[in-house]
Amino acid sequence: MTIKTIDVGALQAVKDALLSQLSPDTEIILTEDGQPIARLTPIEQPESMTGERIPDLFPGIWMSDDFKDPLPDEFWFGED
């Protein structure tokens, strides 16, 4: 695995360069005043995530008939 360090002050100027360097075997450590504060790593997408909905994935779960109705003003204004 490759590890790179970059000061946060320089981040804005090198954002595109940083993102282009990310790969499955590379992580980038962001530092501020020489101290590590964040790690950039690519997101790994599970092979099973297709974005398709699976009917009855959780059988027995139901949705109330008023699910799509607007919430009452009491909810938004914190009134009891």
N, C-alpha and C positions, 0 to 999 in steps of 0.2 A: 504494500500500500504506500502511496506517495502522500506526504504531508507537506503543505505549504503554509506560510505565515504571512499575513498582511495587516498593516495598521489600519484601524477603522477610519482614520482621517483620510486615507487614500481610497476608501471603498467606493465612493461615488464616481470617481474618475475611472475605476477599473472594473465596474460591475459587469459589463459585457465580456471583458477578458476573463473574469472569474468564472462566469457561467459557461463559457466555451471550454474551460479547462476541466470541468467536472466530468468524471467518468466513473464507472463502477469501482475502479481500483484507486480512485483519488479522493482525498478529503482536503479541505482548505480550512485552516485555523485563523480566525480573525483575532487580532490583538489590539490592545489600547495601552500605550505606555509600556510595551513589552509584556503585558499580562494577557494570557488567552481569555477571550470573553465569549467566543462563539465558534461553532464548527459548521462548515458547509459540506453537506454530503448529498449525493444524488438520491432521489427517492426511488426505491425499488418497488415496482408494481408487481403484485402477486399475479401469477399466471392465471389464477382462477377468477380474477376480476375482469369481467367482460362488460360491465355496465348494464347488462340486461337484468330485468326484474324477474324474479322467480316466484310464480304464483304459489300460495300456501306454504311459503318458507317457514312461517311460524303459525301453524294451525291453531285455531282457538282464539286468536287475537281478533278483536272487533273494533270498529270505529263508530262512535255515536253519530246519530243522524244529524246533529247540529255542528259537526266538526268544522265545516267551512263557514259557519255563521260568524259575523263580526263579534268581537268580545264587547261586553257592556262597558259603559263609561266608568263604572265603579272600578273595574280592573285597571284601566289606564291611569285614573286619578288617585288610586290607592284608598278609595273610600270603602268603608265596611257596610 
